[in-house]
Amino acid sequence: MSQASTAPAAADTSKSDDEQFEDAQSKNERYVDEVIEKVTGLSLKKPPESDTEEFADCEQTTEHVSAAGKEAATSGDEADDFVDEDSQRDYETGLTEQQKTTNRAKAEELKLQGNELFKRGEHQQSAIIYTSALRVCPLDSKEERAILYANRAAAKSKLNCKPSAIDDCNKALEYNPKYLKALLRRANLHEETDKLDESLEDFRKVLELDPGNGEARGAQVRLPPKIAERNERLKEEMMGKLKDLGNLILRPFGLSTQNFQMQQDPQSGSYSINFKQNTNQ
């Protein structure tokens, strides 16, 4: 993405070094704001100071969602959730560390606004705000981006967009493979979407990270019988379809699958097929 072309004005030699430095710093901040506004369409105030990084505990509180956050939540341009990390990477190659720090702070402000919206039950708006934050947050801020993706997954889960929520959990775990809350969230989403094997595997990974996790321990007991029941149901459905196909093939010969009996050897586990004549069809 191209950056704003505004060039800094020449220094005023009538001012002291300290004054010139403050002026340059102020101009640089305005320059970065212009870049962010051009890239994201957002015009943000300075973010509040916060040491809280986890969303799931809902410990953060903000009095108001800023006008910029409301704009992002209602803007048609922000309605999709696509985050073009390739273009973002190209854009960030031209940024200084100070500019990245400013972007990181703006993403933090957006995250807090998204958290507040989520707590108020405005899940659609919070998901949009998290998307805006991801479009600003530097790609090398892996922990912060993992949290943003996990937060957005929580919002999408509330909106019943479970496959997309799973995708966001995947991205969160790409940035932080040991992110326990993202792993638990994905495990539950997999179970809710009947991906029981994937869910069990996720819960096993949770236990590797947190051996005393009660939710994962419960899943270790709950899921295996559900998986066995599902497999048995699928096997019966498959056998029914095979019988229908077999009857279709055998009918021209006056036969049906009832003319064939399968017997399993209890020792080897292999099957043998016996032919029976004069079977009523």
C-alpha positions in Angstrom: 0.0 0.0 0.0 1.3 3.5 -0.7 2.0 5.9 2.1 0.9 9.5 2.4 3.2 11.8 0.4 3.2 14.7 2.9 6.8 15.8 3.4 7.8 17.4 6.7 8.5 21.1 6.6 12.0 22.5 7.1 13.0 23.1 10.7 12.6 26.6 12.1 16.1 27.7 13.1 14.7 30.4 15.3 13.5 27.8 17.8 15.6 25.9 20.4 16.7 22.3 19.8 14.1 21.1 22.3 11.3 23.1 20.6 12.3 21.8 17.2 12.3 18.2 18.5 8.8 18.6 19.9 7.6 20.1 16.7 9.1 17.2 14.6 7.6 14.7 17.0 4.2 16.3 16.7 4.4 16.4 12.9 5.5 12.8 12.8 2.5 11.7 14.8 0.2 13.6 12.5 2.0 12.0 9.5 1.4 8.5 11.0 -2.2 9.4 11.7 -2.6 10.3 8.0 -1.1 7.0 6.9 -3.4 5.0 9.2 -6.5 7.0 8.1 -5.6 6.4 4.5 -5.1 2.7 5.0 -8.0 1.9 7.3 -10.4 4.9 6.9 -10.1 5.5 10.6 -9.3 8.7 12.5 -8.6 7.8 16.1 -7.9 9.6 19.3 -5.0 8.7 21.6 -5.6 5.3 23.2 -6.1 5.0 26.9 -3.3 3.4 28.9 -4.0 -0.2 29.8 -1.9 -3.1 31.0 -4.7 -5.6 30.4 -4.1 -7.9 27.4 -6.6 -10.7 27.9 -10.2 -10.3 26.6 -11.9 -13.5 27.7 -11.8 -12.4 31.4 -13.6 -9.2 30.5 -11.5 -7.2 32.9 -11.2 -4.1 30.7 -13.6 -1.2 31.1 -14.0 1.9 28.9 -16.6 4.5 29.5 -17.4 5.2 25.9 -16.7 3.8 22.5 -15.1 6.6 20.5 -16.6 8.1 17.4 -13.9 6.4 15.3 -14.9 3.1 16.7 -18.6 3.7 15.9 -17.6 4.8 12.4 -15.7 1.6 11.9 -18.7 -0.4 13.2 -21.1 1.2 10.8 -18.9 1.8 7.7 -19.7 -0.4 4.7 -16.0 -0.6 3.9 -15.4 -2.3 7.2 -18.3 -4.7 6.9 -16.1 -7.7 5.7 -13.6 -9.5 7.8 -10.9 -10.0 5.3 -7.4 -9.1 6.5 -4.9 -8.8 3.7 -1.7 -9.6 5.5 0.4 -9.7 2.3 -0.5 -6.0 1.5 -0.1 -5.2 5.1 3.4 -6.6 5.1 4.3 -4.5 2.0 2.9 -1.4 3.7 4.9 -2.0 6.9 8.2 -2.3 5.1 8.3 1.4 4.8 7.4 2.2 8.4 9.8 3.3 11.2 9.7 1.6 14.6 8.1 4.7 16.0 5.3 4.5 13.4 4.8 0.8 14.2 4.6 1.7 17.9 1.9 4.2 17.0 0.0 1.7 15.0 0.3 -0.8 17.8 -1.2 1.7 20.2 -4.1 2.4 17.8 -4.8 -1.3 17.5 -4.9 -1.5 21.3 -7.4 1.3 21.5 -9.6 -0.5 18.9 -9.3 -3.8 20.9 -10.5 -2.1 24.0 -13.5 -0.6 22.1 -14.3 -4.0 20.6 -14.1 -5.6 24.1 -16.6 -3.0 25.4 -19.0 -3.6 22.5 -18.7 -7.4 23.1 -19.6 -7.0 26.8 -22.6 -4.9 25.8 -23.8 -7.7 23.5 -23.1 -5.8 20.3 -21.2 -8.8 18.8 -21.5 -7.7 15.1 -20.0 -4.3 15.9 -17.3 -5.8 18.1 -16.2 -8.2 15.3 -15.9 -5.3 12.9 -13.8 -3.3 15.4 -11.5 -6.3 15.9 -11.1 -6.5 12.1 -10.1 -2.8 12.0 -7.6 -3.5 14.8 -6.1 -6.4 12.8 -5.6 -4.1 9.8 -3.6 -1.7 11.9 -1.7 -4.0 14.4 1.9 -4.7 13.1 2.4 -8.2 11.9 5.4 -8.7 14.2 3.2 -8.1 17.2 2.3 -11.8 17.3 0.8 -11.9 20.8 -1.4 -8.9 20.2 -2.6 -10.3 16.8 -3.3 -13.7 18.4 -5.5 -12.0 21.0 -7.4 -10.0 18.3 -8.1 -13.1 16.3 -9.3 -15.0 19.3 -11.5 -12.1 20.4 -13.0 -11.9 16.9 -13.6 -15.7 17.0 -15.6 -15.2 20.3 -17.7 -12.5 18.6 -18.3 -14.7 15.6 -19.3 -17.6 17.8 -21.9 -15.5 19.4 -23.2 -14.6 15.9 -23.3 -18.4 15.1 -20.6 -17.9 12.4 -18.8 -21.0 13.7 -16.8 -22.1 10.7 -15.4 -18.5 10.4 -14.8 -18.5 14.1 -12.7 -21.7 13.8 -10.7 -20.0 11.0 -9.9 -17.1 13.4 -8.9 -19.5 16.1 -6.6 -21.1 13.6 -5.0 -17.7 12.9 -4.7 -17.0 16.6 -2.8 -20.3 17.1 -0.6 -19.6 14.1 0.6 -16.5 15.9 0.7 -18.1 19.4 0.6 -22.0 19.3 0.4 -22.1 23.1 -2.6 -19.7 23.4 -4.7 -21.8 25.7 -7.9 -19.8 25.4 -7.8 -19.9 21.6 -7.2 -23.7 21.8 -10.1 -24.2 24.1 -12.4 -22.0 22.0 -11.5 -24.0 18.9 -12.1 -27.3 20.7 -15.6 -26.3 21.7 -16.4 -24.9 18.3 -15.2 -28.2 16.7 -17.5 -30.1 19.0 -20.4 -27.8 18.3 -19.9 -28.3 14.5 -19.7 -32.2 15.0 -16.0 -32.3 14.3 -15.5 -34.6 17.2 -12.1 -36.0 16.3 -10.7 -32.5 15.9 -12.3 -31.4 19.1 -10.8 -34.3 21.0 -7.3 -33.6 19.5 -7.6 -30.0 20.6 -8.6 -30.9 24.2 -5.6 -33.3 24.3 -3.3 -30.4 23.3 -5.0 -28.3 26.1 -4.0 -31.0 28.6 -0.5 -30.9 27.4 -0.3 -27.2 28.2 -2.5 -27.4 31.3 -2.7 -31.0 32.7 -5.2 -29.9 35.4 -7.7 -28.3 33.0 -11.1 -29.6 34.1 -12.9 -28.8 30.9 -10.4 -30.8 28.8 -10.4 -33.7 31.3 -14.2 -33.8 31.0 -14.0 -33.9 27.2 -11.6 -36.9 27.4 -14.4 -38.8 29.0 -17.3 -37.3 27.1 -16.0 -37.4 23.5 -14.8 -41.0 22.9 -18.3 -42.5 23.3 -19.8 -39.8 21.1 -17.2 -40.5 18.4 -17.8 -44.3 18.6 -21.6 -43.7 18.4 -21.1 -41.4 15.4 -18.8 -43.9 13.7 -21.3 -46.8 14.2 -24.1 -44.6 12.8 -22.0 -43.7 9.7 -21.1 -47.4 9.2 -24.8 -48.4 9.3 -25.6 -45.6 6.8 -22.8 -46.8 4.5 -23.9 -50.4 4.7 -27.4 -49.4 3.9 -26.2 -47.5 0.8 -24.0 -50.4 -0.3 -27.0 -52.8 0.1 -29.1 -50.5 -2.1 -26.4 -50.4 -4.7 -25.9 -54.2 -4.5 -29.6 -54.8 -4.9 -29.6 -52.6 -8.0 -26.8 -54.6 -9.6 -28.2 -58.0 -8.6 -31.8 -57.5 -9.5 -31.4 -58.3 -13.2 -30.1 -61.7 -12.1 -33.0 -62.4 -9.8 -30.8 -62.0 -6.8 -30.5 -59.5 -3.9 -28.0 -58.9 -1.1 -30.1 -61.2 1.1 -28.6 -64.1 -1.0 -25.3 -63.3 0.6 -24.4 -63.6 4.3 -21.3 -62.1 5.8 -19.7 -63.9 8.7 -16.8 -62.6 10.7 -14.1 -64.9 12.0 -13.8 -64.1 15.8 -10.1 -64.8 15.8 -8.8 -63.1 12.7 -11.5 -60.5 12.4 -11.8 -61.1 8.7 -15.1 -61.7 6.9 -16.3 -64.5 4.6 -19.3 -64.3 2.3 -21.7 -67.3 2.0 -24.2 -67.6 -0.8 -27.7 -68.7 0.0 -30.2 -69.8 -2.6 -34.0 -69.6 -2.6 -34.1 -66.6 -0.4 -37.3 -64.7 -0.3 -36.9 -61.2 -1.7 
